[in-house]
Structures are given as C-alpha cells and as structure tokens.
C-alpha cells in the first residue's frame, strides 16, 4: 500500500464531497491522507486481451525445463 499525506490543507480547498463529510469548520486546516489499496494495484479485468501488442494466438505453455546438473562445490 502506498500513501500521500498532505498537511495543513484548508477545508475550503477540499472538494465539496470531502467537505460535506467533515465536521470541521470551513476555515479549519486538516491533514489529508490518500491511500491506494492492494486490489487497485492488480491488473484490470481483460487488460492483457486489450493491450497493444498482446498475444492473439494459442495460449502459451512453458516447455519442461529438465533437471539441473549438480556442480562441484567451490572450496
């Protein structure tokens, strides 16, 4: 989650919808904290189907990767 904090904001400078929710007087100063929620960070539904240059063919699958060859330890 990330946040932006703005201190000493005059209530009169806030959007009307925010002012309506505050019990503070019109001339008061407040601290505004704006946060993004984790769900807002996720890709919107259908994003990858609409993105420019997006893959339009058959679904891609990852081929088997085989096994790792053990290496000698370094001393």
Secondary structure, 3 states (H helix, E strand, C coil): CCEEEEEEEEHHHCCHHHHCCCCCCCCCEEEEEEECCHHHHCCCCCHHHHCCCCCCCCCCCCCCCCCCCCCCCCC
